Amino acid sequence: MVLLAEFCLPVDLAQLRKRFKADGVVVLRGFVSQERVNKIRAAAMDAVEKRLPPFELEAELGYPGAPVSISVAGRGTIRRLRSMAGRDPVFAGWAGDAQLLFLISILFDTPQITLTQAHHNSLMSKQPSFSSDTRWHRDVRYWRFARPELISAWLSLGQENSENGGLGFIAGSHQLDFPEDAYDEREFLMADHPQAMPWVARAVFPDLRGGDVVLFDARTFHAASRNRTLQTKYSLVYSYHASSNRPVTGTRSDSLPGLVFNVAEQQLVVPSL
């Protein structure tokens, strides 16, 4: 098993670049203050309670553990709220967070960063009774950009672990190229495929606390189980790309305009970095 690289403030930027390049995933411990996490979580829970669209239901995807259709018990269980960056200033503030964008700009080696609103840009709500399993996959199989170079920022809004459906990652898998027969009809990696098995055995499911952030390459394989606890798990995830890396015209990736940030223009003052 390859342990995931963990960083605390102040971040060693050289090591961050090195480990992200090698592993395709890093954990930033205590990156967001508890006070801020509480504000984001309160706004998120309010939006879920009010069922403010757009959102995606567990039953619509039908992953293992989800209600089998939208006409049975649990049919209204929300899997994710979409379009989070534009919902409320508290979500927009995190999307444009100076320290977060600074680190992402370091990893992309450019000050011009764009948040894609077409993918992720979501509050992930994993509820106890009708949540589902998400099998091993890499996001870039579903996204269409000129280059497969995107980074997702996963903000934990509370405890996350293998019991309540926390994400697991296969470090180094962003550099792999499995054959087509290693995937099922929904483009999930088959864990029992001979070429996949040794890599899946390396998977790590990090225990996260509220305020921890995971940065992962869109090519890194990740998965999550259903929530087996009695408490709903909330996470906020945004995905970014270099502004020069354009979505392919006519695809879902091009369906919504991105939010463009110029890190240089923000005149960052980040003493801890």
Buried (B, 14 or more C-beta within 10 A) or exposed (E): EEEBBEBEEEBEBEEBBEBBEBBBBBBBBBBBEEEBBBBBBEBBBEBBEEEEEEBBBBBBEBBEBBBEEBEEEBBEBBBBBBBBBEBBEBBBBBBBBBBBBBBBBBBBEBBBBBBBBBBBBBBBBBBBBBBBEBBBBBBBBEBBBEEBBBBBBBBBBBBBBBBBBBBBBBBBBBEBEBEEEBBEEEEBBBBEBEBBEEBBEEBBBBEBBBBBBBBBBBBBBBBBBBBEBEEBBBBBBBBBBBBEBBBEEEEEBBEBEBBEBEBEEBEBEEEEB
